[in-house]
Amino acid sequence: MDADSKGEPVAAASSSRRLWVALSILLPAAVVGVQTWLRRWVSDDGFINVRVVLQLVAGNGPTYNLNERVEVGTSTLWLGFVTVGKLIAPWAEVGEVMVWLGTGFITLAMILLGLGGLHLVPIRSKVVLPLGTAALAGLTPFWDFGTSGLETSLTFCWIAACFWALARRWANRPRNPLPAWRPWPVAVLIGLGVLVRPDLALVSLVFGVMLLCQSERRIGGWFGAAGLALAIPVGYEVFRMGYYASLVPNTALAKANASVDQGLLYLGDYVMTYHLYIPVAIALALYVAGLATAGRERDGGLAALWLGPLLAAVIHAGFVISVGGDFMHARFLLPATVLLFAPVAVIGGAAWTRVAAVLTMVWALVAGLVLRPVLWNGMIVDERSYYAKFVPDAPGAMVIAENWSADVGFQLAQRAAKDLAAGRSYFVDITKPDDKLPTYDGEGVYVVINSLGIAGVGAGLDVTMVDPPSLGDPIGSRLVLPPDAEYRVGHAYKPVVWAIARYTAADVRPDDKALNDARATLACGDIPALIEAVSEPLTLQRFVSNIMLAPKLTMLRIPVDPAQARSAICR
């Protein structure tokens, strides 16, 4: 009787805690999932991925244009997931597959963050509340980039999965630490970061150190974990070298970085728009408490679970700032935000922690309902709001390619596709749509346009799209701009003369000195080897040759001025 009377409040407390846990994990996830779905869209950059996926599904390989093997996708895994989704649902548009996956990934990320953070909550805590996940749920860019056709939601999910796996491994630790490679899926998961986004290699490294901190101190186990983590990325790197003749995606070569000052402006735009310093300060107070507990218990694994995400957030944000940030508001700083709030996703314990959670939820409510970025400040744009002006104002309208039919680039690209189907051949710059030039071999249609996304989808799979920012151009991506060049972050526009030199007939504009210099340069040095590496049929011999050439071709740089390029390369 006494035992039962003592057991009842324990059972009631346990049941109450489970309810708090369920609400704390599921409610923020539901808010983010719903808001992400209601604001679903595909950005112009996302439509670049759409065309790559369509090429893959058509059996043409992971490339953008048929005539050249160029890696325009930043995220290998994201393209893989979307391609599989398209194959499973062939009736759906690729953009629809992207928003289904994006909504699912970001919702799963929120759940995994809650489950991971729960392992750091004292078991005796009867009340568990969301703090980190509540903060994320209040950030509108977090909703917006849950879809967009980009890999951002997958980034969130990978970070959350790694943190959850490490927290769970620590919580279920045996008396004697496990070898670092056990269980092996944890190491494999950590190693996938570079295939989610190349810059996440920095975060993978921190997660790897966190894994070692909670593992047996044996070199064999460390090497075993490293081998598991690197196996898939190294395998893909060999494929990249053989297929694309490059060590990195073409986007990494093409995107010119801005200054640190611009990076700091990018950070300030994000932080001050949402007064993000409020939840960050609250989170850091909880970090101090968590690290104090780890110190008292002399638990290196627990200390790593607190310090690791914070260090990874600082490193990744520092990298973003060092390259000048991005032109899309907040996007590149969202991974660091997820990392920062991961250990405090849900909290419990002393009364002051509940006050901290309530204050964070109040901030999140205000931020989600009221705080919005400016549309455009000259360098940074609220991308979703900007593109929403060009399509019908309805949920999901920006997902379907046909809804962009009023876009001038889309219309020009569709006309080019019809002309190609009718057997016509020409080179045209969108800024001079009536000036059609003959191609170098009398075949194909080449369109020069600033944005490869929606126009590329409108062009179908056979029209060659050439972009001055050179995301899909192996020559343009290696052109070096002068130090005083001005451009939008990540979008350094290269002179069209280089595209004219490559793709038009030799007798076009014979008196144009810059054009003649560019043509001469394309025949000099390692440039012919580069063109052959990405355009010749992919045989086994070509693949092996590309592997050998990849380091040299990756480092190839060409002065952007044709006269200087000819002087430097044609010696």
Disulfide bonds with the S-S distance in Angstrom:
Cys524-Cys570 1.93
